[in-house]
Amino acid sequence: MERTGRLRVTEYFRARLAEEARRSERYNRDFSVAFISCQETEARQIFNSLRPFLRCTDVVEVIRGLVGAASEGLRQERERVAFIMPETGRAESQAVMERLKADLSDLPDLRLGLAVFPEDAQNPQDLLALAARDAGETFETS
């Protein structure tokens, strides 16, 4: 079932997307935007290294540990987390998403989506919507 709604995107996140697109074009390297969605409920014992109760917004710490630099463009909003993975093409970003999927499998109604620049979109501002659509969600961005 597809979820719909409005997604508030900060100016900071938009600026990071534009900056990453410029860097990508300058150095001829791809980058990816990942979108993670889950129910905003507590899930017990997902990671022994983290506190015993996690919500989707706590995924941020997991992402930082897994992809480090990607946390720069992090965007979180209750049930949703989006982040930029610099210098990652489809193969690398899919590997990260598979790892996240395995690590976060206990989160209720987990949905993951991915979009790669410039393969999926020439306009970097479209990547978040495409990644959300890949996760089965449709949003108007504001």
C-alpha positions, 0 to 999 in steps of 0.5 A: 500500500502506497502512503501519500502526504506532504514532506517538508524538506529543509533549505539545508537539505536542498542546498546539500543536494545542489552542492553534491550535484555540482561536485558530482558533475565536476568530478564525474561521479554519481551520488545517491539519495536514500529514503527510509520510512517506518512506523513511529513505534518502538522496536525492541533490541534492534542493535545491542550496541544502541539503547534497547528502544529505537524508533525510526528517527534513531536510525540516524546513529546507525546510518552515521556508523555505517556510511559516515559522510552521508550524515552531512545531508541528513534529513529526519522527520518523525517516521522518515529519514533521508540522507545523501551518500556522496560518490556512490553509484547504484551498486555501492548504494544498493549494498548500503541499503541491503546492509541497512535493511538487514540491520533495521529489519525489526522496525515495523513496516520498514520501507527503503528507497533509493535514487541515483544522480544522474542516472535516475534524475538530472535535477538533484531536487527530484531525487528525494521524491524518486527515492520516496517513490521507490520506497512506496511513498508519494509526497509533495515536497515543500 
